[in-house]
């Protein structure tokens, strides 16, 4: 008996199975906004969420709680993994309350112990999963926070580049 494995490897368009999978695109989008929310400055996040009008009510499924996780590293990025140390994280889970958004649950994990930051990030994660709020939150919260993060990264890169030292070897004679 032969099994056609080609069908499971490529899709109808001839690309990889992930290429046209709509769930894969949604997953990437959600990973991106959750990363932005988790890394955002707490005060900036509070200011942005304060600008949103008529937010829907929500219930806290898992209250913000702090704990620690083990951070692992690899020597040179490719060596054997080793335990680098522990870091504090705070997580929170909320659920939107309303007729059309009953099953929408938002999650957040942030570095540190800021419980309000975790709850705000979880609420925004839930809102971003709804058709009604996704565009508004992306425009009013995610885009400005992403832009601020990009600007901060560019500033840090510029400061680092200014201190770069170019070492070179000078050949002396024929030795």
Helices and strands as residue ranges (DSSP letters): H 6-9, H 22-39, H 42-51, E 58-74, G 75-77, E 81-96, E 105-111, H 115-128, H 131-137, I 138-142, H 143-162
